[in-house]
Amino acid sequence: MQNDVYVIGIDSGTQSLRSGIFDLFGNPIIYATKDYPIFHAQVGWAEQSANDWWEAAKITINECVIKSKIDPEKIIGISVDGTSCTVLPVDKKGNPLRNALLWMDIRAHKEAEKVNTTSHPILKYVGGQESPEWMLPKALWLKKNEPDIYNSAFRIIESTDWFMFKLTGRWTASKCNVTCKWNYASPEGGWADDLLKDLGLDDLKEKWPSDILNMGDYAGELTDEAAKELGLKKGTVVAQGGIDAYAGMLGLATVKPGRLALVIGTSTCHMAFSDRPIWDSGVWGPYPDALIPDSWILEGGQTATGSIIQWFINNFCEKERLEAEATGNDLYQILDRKAESVGVGAEGLVLLDYWQGNRTPIRDSLLRGAIWGLSLTHNSGHIFRSIYEGTAFGTRDILENLKEHGYKAEQIYACGGGTKSQLWLQIHADVCNVPIYLTKVPEAPTLGSAICASVGAGKYKNLVEASESMVQITEKIEPNPENKKDYDFYFDKYIRTHLQLKEMMHEVSGKIEGV
């Protein structure tokens, strides 16, 4: 294998885009990151500008190439992952007709209910229940509320599909995305045309790309225009990408049963690889062939985790922000120290992490966040720790559900921005009573996309071989058995809090959103 050639991975995330150059052994050469905004016009809505994504790609890739001084001739492949089911209508030239409906946008909850009332057999591949985050509900919402845009759209696609077109000039769809978010099931022959007809979406299929590729498949080559804008050479191989969390599975080497990928970012994804289907759990799936042929993926998720931390910091941590500026210390480290000094249970605080509803295992978009047990002795450190613990309880709730249905996570491999906090990771390990492993490259989705690029460029025969060759494990975090009993106590209160409050949450959410 050549040592002097490189691949690029692009991770188009919720709050920013990260590009990285890697060698073929998975060693990172350089990264660059560019933030972009999210627009929340109403409760439960979330949008982004696709042009912001491309601008971020141009800035970061050019920065990586220039600063690394790597000859673009030595960059042999590129691939991209994106947030799942960030839906975008475009014209024939790929120009966006409106802002994209971000994955966390749950405005289409009525439309999701419409899909669910069909009880179509293909829904068994998504756990029996459609999410308002997904393609069909969002397409229904567009057709009902913005018919001019829907009807004039040449393509209604996801962010990853749009990136692939920008890179190659070819419209493709990722088998990962269409299986997990568009109700495509290869064991059933693909699309459920009768479901589309029943929903009044007969015309939607023609707005989708007809070429469906596996992650890592050769998709084309960089166009002259894309190469010039990105500072790369025309003809560089472009490999099919997919969902960011699935790229993260590759970047964590979790393509083995019993290994669970924990992707902690704005939200948290729980990706479980299985060699057999597991039906009727509270998580999404089982998804057939979504990542590796002849395998299944179970996908749990919390809609808001890191975003709750950011919300708290933005609105309630001015004192700590001033302290950080005055001392030159990191704001997150200051808050971590305060949270660590509090101890297990945050002196009686219980927090529900439902700021944007519950994705799994409850699947209720009308639930909202809550915190109780507050007294005048509690401070920002207590609340910050309760956020860490409440989000960890959300992960445990998902793992307990998987275990009840026959899948036991024996090891957790973590990545994402949340891994910067050793305290948050330790709390996850203690709450879930499962060891957590860290890898050399914490930016696992970026590495995962680079792994796809290496396969597309022909340097590895498949994704499993590339993942095992390019990922290096560096650390293991063991659960602290002394904390288990206390966390069992508070986890019970977490579960019972939802049961006590859910009806009132539905009433209030219904009043605000007119449901």
Summary of the structure (lengths in Angstrom):
residues: 515
radius of gyration: 22.0
end to end distance: 58.7
largest distance: 63.7
contacts: 1944
relative contact order: 0.13
helix: 44%
strand: 21%
